[in-house]
Amino acid sequence: MATEIKVPTLGESVTEATIGQWFKKEGDSVQADEPLVELETDKVTIEVPAPSSGKLSSIAVKEGETVEVGALLGLLSEGAGGTAGTVNAGPEQPVERPAAKEAEPAKPVATSPAPATANGPAHTDMPPAPSARKLMEEQNVSADQVSGSGKRGQVLKGDVLSALQNLSSATPASAPAQARAPSPAADEPREQRVKMTKLRQTIARRLKDAQANAAMLTTFNDVDMGAVMELRKQYKDLFEKKHGTRLGFMGFFVKAVCAALKEVPAVNAELDGQDLIYKNYYHIGVAVGTDKGLVVPVVRDAQDLSIAGVEKTISNFGKKARDGQLTMADMQGGTFTISNGGVYGSLMSTPILNAPQSGILGMHRIEERPVVRNGQVVIRPMMYLALSYDHRVIDGKEAVTFLVRIKDAIEDPQRLVLDL
C-alpha cells in the first residue's frame, strides 16, 4: 500500500513553496522521519520527513516547481520491492503532476527571446503559480508585465505584488530598467550566475520596502562596556555551571531594551494606516546570520525572562539556525529587533528596520578607546550603539531617550537587577 507524501502546513500566511532539492531518488529506500525533500518558502526553508519506512516509488514534483499546501509530492511504498520507474500491479500508479499546476493552460509563449520589460523578461516556459495566476486575473495584470523569480522563471505571488507596486508608482517620465550589459569575453568564463533562493529574494524585497516606506533615521551613542565585562568575567563559570549555557552580552542588552521600551513605548509601537498600535509586551527579535541569509528568531515575552532565560533561548535559536531547523513560529511576531554586527567586527552601521517594527538596535564591536573620566583621560572598552527608527512613529527626543536608557543600564547593570 502506498503512502502519500504531501506539502505540510507552512505557517501563517504562507500558502506555497518551491521544491529546493530532493534528498532521495525514485527507488531509494528510506527510513521513517528521514528527510526526503527540502521546501523553500519566502520565510524559511523546511525539510519534509518520510512518514514511514519504505521505498520512494514516485516523485510527483520536480526541483524548482512551486506547490501549494496539501499538494502531492510523491508516493512512499512499503518494503523494498520494485525498481525505479516500474508500475506495480497494486494500488500504485504513475503519479500525475498536482492538478493545481495545470488547472489552466499557460499563456502563449513567444518562439524567440522576448525583450525585457521594466520588470524583467516578458515570458517564461513555466505557467504562473496558482496563487499568482489568481491575483493576476483579479488585478487584470498580463504575463508580459510580471517577471518570474521562481525556478525556471516561474511567476510567484510575490512577483505579481511587486509588479503591481511598480505599476502603481510608475510615471510616464520613468525610464525603463536597463538590462545588465554583457561581460567582456575574457571575464565571462570567470563568473558564476546563481539563482537567488526564495529566502534571499524575500530579504532583499523586505529591506528595500523598509527603505521606501518608512521615514527612517538613525541616532548613535556609545557605551562603556567595562561594568558588564567585569560582571561577566566574575560569574561566567558559575553561570555556565548552573544554567548550562554561556553568559554573553545579549542577555544584558535584551533586558536593557525591555526596560527602555517600557519607558519609551513609542519605540515598541507599530503604524497601521492612520492608527498607532502600542504593544504592551516585548517580543525581541535577535538577528542571526546563517549560510542562507539573515534570519530573526524572536525571544517572546522577554520582559518575563531572566538573563539566564534569554541566553538559553538565544543559544537554542543559534543551534536551530545552524541546523536549518528554525520554524516560522520562531520568527513571527517580533516587536523590536537587535542586530549584533560586532560579532563580525563592525565598528558602526545604520541597521535597516525589520518592518512593520518601528525600531532596531545595532550593536558593534568592543574596542579600547581613550575617554575622559573625572577630568582624566583613561582607556575604556567602548561600543557604539545605533538606533534606526521610523520618524513617523518616534520623535527624535524619544529615540535619544531610549538609547540613553540602554546606555545607563549597560554601564550600571545593577539597574537591571533592581528594575531601575
C-alpha positions as CSV (number, residue, x, y, z in Angstrom):
1,M,0.0,0.0,0.0
2,A,1.3,3.4,-0.9
3,T,1.6,6.3,1.5
4,E,1.2,9.9,0.1
5,I,3.8,12.5,0.8
6,K,2.2,15.9,0.9
7,V,3.2,19.5,1.5
8,P,2.7,20.2,5.2
9,T,1.2,23.4,6.7
10,L,3.8,26.0,6.2
11,G,2.8,28.6,8.7
12,E,0.7,31.7,8.9
13,S,0.0,33.5,5.6
14,V,2.3,31.0,3.7
15,T,0.4,29.1,1.0
16,E,3.1,27.8,-1.3
17,A,6.7,26.7,-1.5
18,T,9.3,25.8,-4.1
19,I,10.9,22.4,-4.3
20,G,14.5,23.1,-3.3
21,Q,16.0,19.7,-3.6
22,W,15.1,16.0,-3.3
23,F,17.4,14.1,-0.9
24,K,16.3,10.8,-2.4
25,K,15.7,9.4,-5.9
26,E,12.9,7.3,-7.1
27,G,13.5,3.7,-6.0
28,D,15.6,4.7,-3.0
29,S,14.9,3.1,0.4
30,V,14.1,5.5,3.2
31,Q,13.7,5.2,6.9
32,A,10.8,6.8,8.9
33,D,11.5,10.5,9.7
34,E,14.4,10.6,7.3
35,P,14.4,13.9,5.3
36,L,13.0,13.4,1.8
37,V,12.7,16.9,0.3
38,E,13.6,20.4,1.0
39,L,10.9,23.1,0.6
40,E,11.8,26.8,0.2
41,T,9.2,29.4,1.3
42,D,9.6,33.2,1.3
43,K,10.3,33.0,5.1
44,V,12.1,29.8,5.9
45,T,13.5,26.5,4.4
46,I,11.9,23.3,5.8
47,E,12.6,19.6,5.3
48,V,9.7,17.1,4.8
49,P,10.4,13.8,6.6
50,A,9.3,10.4,5.4
51,P,6.0,9.5,7.2
52,S,7.2,5.8,7.4
53,S,9.9,3.4,6.3
54,G,9.8,2.0,2.7
55,K,10.8,2.9,-0.8
56,L,10.3,6.2,-2.6
57,S,8.3,4.8,-5.5
58,S,7.3,8.1,-7.2
59,I,8.3,11.8,-7.3
60,A,5.4,13.9,-8.3
61,V,7.0,17.4,-8.3
62,K,10.5,18.2,-9.7
63,E,13.0,20.5,-8.2
64,G,12.3,24.2,-9.0
65,E,8.5,23.7,-9.2
66,T,6.1,25.5,-6.9
67,V,3.5,23.7,-4.9
68,E,0.7,24.7,-2.6
69,V,-0.1,23.4,0.9
70,G,-1.5,19.9,0.7
71,A,-0.2,19.2,-2.8
72,L,1.1,15.7,-3.5
73,L,4.9,15.5,-3.5
74,G,5.3,11.7,-4.1
75,L,4.4,8.2,-3.0
76,L,6.2,6.0,-0.5
77,S,5.6,2.2,-0.8
78,E,6.1,-0.3,1.9
79,G,9.1,-2.7,1.7
80,A,11.8,-2.6,-0.9
81,G,10.0,-4.3,-3.8
82,G,10.0,-2.9,-7.4
83,T,12.6,-0.8,-9.2
84,A,12.5,2.8,-10.1
85,G,10.2,3.7,-12.9
86,T,8.2,0.4,-12.9
87,V,4.5,0.2,-12.5
88,N,3.3,-2.2,-9.7
89,A,0.2,-4.3,-10.0
90,G,-1.2,-2.9,-6.7
91,P,-2.7,0.5,-6.0
92,E,0.5,2.4,-7.0
93,Q,0.1,4.1,-10.4
94,P,2.3,6.6,-12.2
95,V,1.7,9.9,-10.3
96,E,0.4,12.9,-12.2
97,R,1.6,16.4,-11.5
98,P,-0.6,18.3,-9.0
99,A,-3.8,19.3,-10.7
100,A,-3.4,22.9,-9.5
101,K,-0.4,23.3,-11.7
102,E,-2.4,22.5,-14.9
103,A,-5.8,23.9,-14.0
104,E,-5.3,26.4,-16.8
105,P,-3.0,26.4,-19.8
106,A,-0.1,28.7,-19.8
107,K,-0.3,31.8,-21.9
108,P,1.2,31.5,-25.4
109,V,5.0,31.8,-25.3
110,A,7.0,33.7,-27.9
111,T,9.1,31.4,-30.0
112,S,12.0,33.8,-29.9
113,P,13.5,35.5,-26.9
114,A,11.2,38.3,-25.7
115,P,12.5,41.8,-25.0
116,A,13.0,42.8,-21.3
117,T,10.3,44.9,-19.7
118,A,10.7,47.3,-16.8
119,N,10.2,44.3,-14.5
120,G,12.3,41.8,-16.4
121,P,11.8,39.1,-19.1
122,A,8.3,39.2,-20.5
123,H,7.7,35.4,-20.9
124,T,8.6,32.1,-19.3
125,D,8.3,28.5,-20.1
126,M,6.7,27.8,-16.7
127,P,3.0,28.6,-16.0
128,P,2.4,31.0,-13.1
129,A,1.9,29.5,-9.7
130,P,-1.9,29.1,-8.9
131,S,-1.9,31.9,-6.3
132,A,-0.1,34.2,-8.8
133,R,-2.4,33.4,-11.6
134,K,-5.4,34.1,-9.5
135,L,-4.0,37.5,-8.4
136,M,-3.1,38.4,-12.0
137,E,-6.7,37.7,-13.1
138,E,-8.2,39.7,-10.2
139,Q,-5.9,42.7,-10.9
140,N,-6.0,42.4,-14.7
141,V,-2.2,42.0,-15.0
142,S,-0.9,40.4,-18.1
143,A,2.0,38.0,-18.2
144,D,4.3,40.4,-20.0
145,Q,4.1,42.8,-17.0
146,V,5.5,40.4,-14.5
147,S,9.0,38.9,-14.1
148,G,9.1,35.5,-12.5
149,S,11.6,34.9,-9.7
150,G,10.8,31.2,-9.2
151,K,12.8,28.4,-10.7
152,R,13.0,28.5,-14.5
153,G,11.3,31.9,-14.4
154,Q,8.0,30.8,-12.8
155,V,5.9,33.8,-11.7
156,L,5.1,33.7,-8.0
157,K,2.5,35.6,-6.0
158,G,5.3,37.9,-4.6
159,D,6.3,38.8,-8.2
160,V,2.8,39.9,-9.0
161,L,2.6,42.0,-5.8
162,S,5.9,43.6,-6.8
163,A,4.7,44.3,-10.3
164,L,1.5,45.9,-9.0
165,Q,3.6,48.2,-6.8
166,N,5.9,49.2,-9.6
167,L,2.9,49.8,-11.9
168,S,1.2,52.0,-9.4
169,S,4.3,54.1,-8.7
170,A,5.4,54.4,-12.4
171,T,5.1,57.7,-14.2
172,P,5.2,58.4,-18.0
173,A,8.6,60.1,-17.4
174,S,10.1,57.0,-15.8
175,A,12.8,55.3,-17.8
176,P,12.7,51.5,-18.4
177,A,15.3,49.5,-16.4
178,Q,18.4,48.8,-18.2
179,A,19.4,45.1,-18.7
180,R,22.8,44.1,-17.4
181,A,25.5,44.7,-20.0
182,P,27.2,41.6,-21.3
183,S,30.5,40.8,-19.6
184,P,33.7,41.1,-21.6
185,A,34.7,37.8,-23.2
186,A,37.7,37.5,-21.0
187,D,35.7,37.9,-17.8
188,E,32.6,35.8,-18.6
189,P,34.2,32.4,-18.0
190,R,35.3,33.5,-14.6
191,E,31.8,34.5,-13.5
192,Q,29.2,32.3,-11.8
193,R,25.5,33.0,-12.1
194,V,23.5,31.6,-9.1
195,K,19.7,31.9,-8.7
196,M,18.7,33.7,-5.5
197,T,16.9,31.5,-3.0
198,K,13.4,32.5,-2.0
199,L,14.7,33.5,1.4
200,R,17.3,35.7,-0.2
201,Q,14.7,37.2,-2.5
202,T,12.4,37.9,0.4
203,I,15.2,39.5,2.4
204,A,16.1,41.8,-0.5
205,R,12.4,42.8,-1.1
206,R,11.7,43.5,2.6
207,L,14.8,45.6,3.1
208,K,14.0,47.6,0.0
209,D,10.4,48.0,1.1
210,A,11.6,49.2,4.5
211,Q,13.7,51.9,2.9
212,A,10.9,53.0,0.6
213,N,8.0,53.0,3.0
214,A,9.5,54.3,6.3
215,A,10.8,57.7,7.3
216,M,14.0,56.0,8.6
217,L,16.6,57.9,10.7
218,T,19.5,56.6,12.8
219,T,20.8,58.1,16.1
220,F,24.0,57.0,17.8
221,N,25.6,56.8,21.2
222,D,28.5,54.9,22.8
223,V,28.5,52.8,25.9
224,D,31.2,51.8,28.3
225,M,31.2,48.0,28.5
226,G,33.6,47.8,31.4
227,A,31.0,47.0,34.2
228,V,29.2,44.3,32.2
229,M,32.6,42.8,31.1
230,E,33.8,42.7,34.7
231,L,30.5,41.1,35.9
232,R,30.7,38.5,33.1
233,K,34.3,37.7,34.0
234,Q,33.4,37.2,37.6
235,Y,30.4,35.0,37.2
236,K,30.7,33.3,33.8
237,D,32.0,30.0,35.1
238,L,29.4,29.8,37.8
239,F,26.7,30.9,35.4
240,E,27.5,28.2,32.8
241,K,27.7,25.5,35.5
242,K,24.3,26.4,36.9
243,H,22.4,27.2,33.7
244,G,24.2,25.1,31.1
245,T,24.7,28.0,28.7
246,R,27.4,30.7,28.3
247,L,26.9,34.1,29.7
248,G,27.1,36.5,26.8
249,F,26.3,40.2,26.3
250,M,23.0,39.7,24.5
251,G,21.1,38.8,27.7
252,F,22.0,42.2,29.2
253,F,21.1,44.1,26.1
254,V,17.7,42.3,25.7
255,K,16.8,43.1,29.3
256,A,18.1,46.7,28.9
257,V,15.9,47.0,25.7
258,C,12.8,45.8,27.6
259,A,13.4,48.3,30.4
260,A,13.8,51.1,27.8
261,L,10.7,50.1,25.8
262,K,8.6,50.3,29.0
263,E,9.8,53.8,29.5
264,V,9.5,54.9,25.8
265,P,6.5,52.9,24.4
266,A,6.6,54.6,21.0
267,V,9.7,52.6,20.1
268,N,7.6,49.4,20.6
269,A,4.7,50.8,18.5
270,E,3.6,49.9,15.0
271,L,1.9,52.1,12.4
272,D,-1.3,50.7,10.9
273,G,-2.8,53.1,8.4
274,Q,-3.9,56.1,10.4
275,D,-3.6,54.3,13.7
276,L,-0.7,53.6,16.1
277,I,-0.7,50.2,17.8
278,Y,1.1,50.4,21.2
279,K,2.2,46.9,22.3
280,N,2.4,46.2,26.0
281,Y,4.6,43.1,25.5
282,Y,8.1,42.7,24.3
283,H,8.9,40.1,21.7
284,I,12.6,40.9,20.9
285,G,13.9,39.7,17.6
286,V,17.6,38.7,17.6
287,A,19.2,38.8,14.1
288,V,21.2,35.6,13.4
289,G,23.4,35.1,10.3
290,T,23.2,31.8,8.5
291,D,24.7,30.4,5.3
292,K,21.4,31.0,3.6
293,G,20.9,34.6,4.8
294,L,19.9,36.7,7.8
295,V,17.0,35.3,9.9
296,V,15.5,36.9,13.0
297,P,14.1,34.5,15.6
298,V,12.0,36.1,18.3
299,V,12.5,35.9,22.1
300,R,8.9,36.1,23.1
301,D,7.8,37.9,26.3
302,A,11.4,38.8,27.0
303,Q,10.3,41.0,29.9
304,D,9.3,37.9,31.8
305,L,12.6,36.1,31.3
306,S,15.8,36.3,33.4
307,I,19.1,37.0,31.8
308,A,19.7,33.2,32.0
309,G,16.4,32.6,30.3
310,V,17.2,35.0,27.5
311,E,20.7,33.4,27.0
312,K,19.2,29.9,26.9
313,T,16.6,30.9,24.3
314,I,19.1,32.6,22.1
315,S,21.5,29.7,22.4
316,N,18.7,27.3,21.3
317,F,17.9,29.6,18.3
318,G,21.5,29.6,17.3
319,K,21.7,25.8,17.2
320,K,18.4,25.6,15.3
321,A,19.6,28.2,12.8
322,R,22.9,26.3,12.1
323,D,20.9,23.0,11.7
324,G,18.3,24.6,9.4
325,Q,15.5,23.8,11.9
326,L,14.1,27.3,12.6
327,T,10.4,27.4,12.1
328,M,8.2,30.3,11.0
329,A,6.7,30.3,14.5
330,D,10.2,31.1,15.8
331,M,10.4,34.2,13.6
332,Q,7.0,35.7,13.8
333,G,5.5,38.4,16.0
334,G,8.6,40.5,16.9
335,T,8.0,44.0,18.2
336,F,11.7,45.2,18.2
337,T,14.9,43.8,16.8
338,I,18.6,43.7,18.0
339,S,21.3,43.2,15.4
340,N,24.8,42.5,16.6
341,G,27.3,43.3,13.8
342,G,30.0,43.4,16.3
343,V,30.5,39.7,16.2
344,Y,31.7,40.2,12.6
345,G,34.0,43.2,13.6
346,S,31.7,46.1,12.6
347,L,32.7,49.4,14.1
348,M,29.5,51.3,13.2
349,S,26.5,50.8,11.0
350,T,22.9,52.0,10.3
351,P,20.7,49.0,10.6
352,I,17.6,48.8,8.4
353,L,14.2,48.4,10.0
354,N,12.6,45.0,10.2
355,A,9.1,46.0,9.0
356,P,6.5,46.6,10.4
357,Q,8.6,47.3,13.5
358,S,9.4,50.9,14.2
359,G,12.9,50.4,15.7
360,I,16.0,48.3,15.6
361,L,19.1,48.5,17.8
362,G,22.6,47.9,16.2
363,M,25.4,46.6,18.5
364,H,29.0,46.8,17.3
365,R,32.5,45.6,18.3
366,I,34.1,46.5,21.6
367,E,37.4,48.3,21.3
368,E,39.5,50.2,23.8
369,R,39.4,53.9,23.3
370,P,40.6,57.0,25.2
371,V,37.7,58.7,27.1
372,V,37.6,61.4,29.8
373,R,36.5,60.3,33.3
374,N,36.6,62.8,36.1
375,G,38.9,65.1,34.2
376,Q,41.3,62.3,33.3
377,V,41.9,60.6,30.0
378,V,41.6,56.8,30.5
379,I,41.3,53.8,28.3
380,R,37.9,52.1,28.4
381,P,36.2,49.2,26.4
382,M,33.7,51.2,24.3
383,M,31.0,50.1,21.9
384,Y,29.0,52.2,19.5
385,L,25.2,51.7,19.6
386,A,22.9,52.7,16.7
387,L,19.1,53.0,16.8
388,S,17.4,53.2,13.5
389,Y,13.7,54.2,13.8
390,D,10.7,55.3,11.9
391,H,10.4,59.0,12.4
392,R,6.6,58.8,11.5
393,V,6.1,57.0,14.8
394,I,9.1,58.0,17.0
395,D,10.2,61.6,17.7
396,G,13.9,62.4,18.0
397,K,13.6,63.1,21.7
398,E,12.0,59.6,22.2
399,A,14.7,57.9,20.2
400,V,17.6,59.6,22.0
401,T,15.9,59.0,25.4
402,F,15.6,55.3,24.5
403,L,19.2,54.9,23.6
404,V,20.4,56.8,26.7
405,R,18.3,54.4,28.9
406,I,20.1,51.4,27.3
407,K,23.4,53.1,27.9
408,D,22.6,53.8,31.5
409,A,21.5,50.1,32.1
410,I,24.6,48.6,30.5
411,E,27.0,50.9,32.2
412,D,25.3,50.2,35.6
413,P,23.9,46.7,35.2
414,Q,22.7,46.6,38.8
415,R,19.8,48.7,37.4
416,L,18.6,45.6,35.5
417,V,18.6,43.6,38.8
418,L,16.7,46.3,40.7
419,D,14.4,47.2,37.8
420,L,15.5,50.9,37.8
